[in-house]
Amino acid sequence: MKVSEWVVAVDCRSQQVYALEGSPDALAEFNSLIKQVGVRVTSAEIATDVFSFFSKVVYGQRFQSQIIRDEMHLESLALQDFGLGVPTERKRRSFERWWKGVSAATRKDLTRPQAVRSEDGFAVQYFHYSRGNIYRAGVIVKADGTVVEGKSVLLTRRGM
């Protein structure tokens, strides 16, 4: 029997339930919740905060912890991932081979999620690490706090 965990939010007044992380329709549920709350996104800082909340309640704490903050954070994430259960020296060599394959342009661009004003609200760009892969992705956070996901682009793949 497969067991799955979900994160839900419940409106105490209406008893409306919003199925978030784990739900097959988490994005729509998040957008319904955020509309109900009445968030107004008027600055890049608020847009970044909404994105942070979104990433945590829709994709989970693990995903959120893999959103890259800077080059040192990426190195820390990757070192945890390389050669689990193998000697440190071998892990370090494996990591260094991978690290050489990360382009200078990608390394230079790595930063915390950043929001800039766009036609539809605020575009939030972020970098994400997963199993030796680095992705650049983005969302639009609209004025009412709803989120529209953009495309994710693979920048570096383990073994490239």
C-alpha positions in Angstrom: 0.0 0.0 0.0 1.4 3.4 -1.1 1.1 6.1 1.5 1.3 9.8 0.6 1.4 12.8 2.8 -0.3 16.1 2.0 -0.1 19.6 3.3 -3.5 21.2 3.7 -4.7 24.6 4.8 -8.2 25.0 6.3 -10.1 28.3 6.4 -11.4 28.4 10.0 -14.4 30.5 9.1 -15.7 28.7 6.0 -14.1 25.3 6.7 -12.8 25.3 3.1 -9.9 22.9 2.7 -7.0 23.6 0.3 -5.0 20.6 -0.6 -1.4 21.8 -1.2 1.8 19.7 -1.2 1.1 16.2 -2.4 -2.1 17.2 -4.2 -2.3 16.6 -7.9 -3.7 20.1 -8.2 -1.6 22.0 -5.7 -1.0 25.0 -7.9 -4.7 25.7 -8.3 -5.3 25.0 -4.6 -2.6 27.5 -3.7 -4.0 30.1 -6.0 -7.5 29.7 -4.5 -6.0 30.0 -1.0 -4.0 33.1 -1.7 -7.0 34.8 -3.3 -9.1 34.0 -0.2 -6.4 35.4 2.1 -6.4 38.7 0.1 -2.7 39.2 -0.4 -1.7 42.3 -2.4 1.7 42.0 -4.1 3.1 45.6 -4.4 6.8 45.1 -4.3 9.6 42.7 -5.3 10.1 41.9 -1.6 6.5 40.7 -1.2 6.7 38.8 -4.4 9.8 37.0 -3.2 8.0 36.2 0.1 5.0 34.8 -1.7 7.3 32.7 -3.9 9.0 31.3 -0.7 5.7 30.4 0.8 4.5 28.9 -2.5 7.6 26.7 -2.9 7.3 25.4 0.6 3.6 24.6 0.7 3.3 23.4 -2.9 6.6 21.5 -3.4 7.7 20.9 0.2 10.6 21.7 2.5 13.0 19.5 0.6 12.4 21.3 -2.7 12.7 24.7 -0.9 16.0 23.7 0.7 17.4 23.0 -2.8 16.6 26.4 -4.1 20.1 27.8 -4.6 21.1 30.9 -2.6 24.7 31.3 -3.8 27.7 29.3 -5.0 28.6 28.1 -1.5 25.1 26.8 -0.9 25.2 24.9 -4.2 28.5 23.4 -3.2 27.0 22.3 0.1 24.0 20.7 -1.7 26.2 18.9 -4.2 28.6 17.6 -1.7 25.7 16.0 0.3 24.7 14.3 -2.9 28.0 13.0 -4.3 28.9 9.5 -3.2 26.7 9.0 -0.2 28.3 6.3 1.8 31.7 6.5 0.0 35.0 7.7 1.4 35.3 11.5 1.6 38.3 11.6 -0.8 36.4 9.8 -3.5 33.3 12.0 -2.9 35.5 15.1 -3.2 37.1 13.9 -6.5 33.6 13.1 -7.9 32.3 16.5 -6.9 35.3 18.3 -8.4 34.9 16.6 -11.8 31.2 17.7 -11.7 32.1 21.2 -10.5 34.5 21.8 -13.5 31.5 21.1 -15.8 29.5 23.9 -14.3 30.1 26.9 -16.6 31.5 30.1 -15.4 28.4 31.9 -16.6 26.2 29.6 -14.5 28.3 30.1 -11.4 28.3 33.8 -11.9 24.5 33.9 -12.2 23.7 31.8 -9.1 21.8 34.0 -6.6 18.9 33.9 -4.3 15.4 34.1 -5.9 15.1 37.6 -7.4 11.9 39.4 -8.3 11.5 42.1 -10.9 8.4 43.9 -12.0 6.8 42.5 -15.2 3.7 43.1 -17.2 1.7 40.5 -15.2 3.1 41.3 -11.7 6.6 40.2 -10.7 8.8 37.7 -12.4 10.7 35.6 -9.8 13.8 33.8 -11.2 15.5 31.1 -9.1 18.0 28.3 -9.4 17.3 24.8 -8.2 19.6 21.8 -7.6 18.5 18.2 -7.8 20.7 15.1 -8.0 23.6 16.7 -9.8 21.4 18.9 -12.0 21.1 22.7 -11.9 18.0 24.3 -13.3 17.0 27.9 -13.8 13.3 28.4 -13.4 10.8 31.1 -12.8 7.3 32.0 -11.8 5.1 35.1 -12.2 3.6 36.3 -8.9 0.6 38.4 -9.9 -0.7 41.4 -8.0 -3.3 39.2 -6.2 -0.6 36.8 -5.0 -1.5 34.0 -7.5 1.4 32.2 -9.1 1.9 31.2 -12.7 4.7 28.7 -13.2 7.2 29.2 -16.0 9.5 26.8 -17.8 12.5 25.2 -16.1 15.7 25.1 -18.1 18.4 22.5 -17.4 21.8 24.3 -17.1 24.1 21.6 -15.9 23.5 17.8 -15.8 25.5 15.4 -13.7 27.9 13.7 -16.1 27.7 16.4 -18.8 
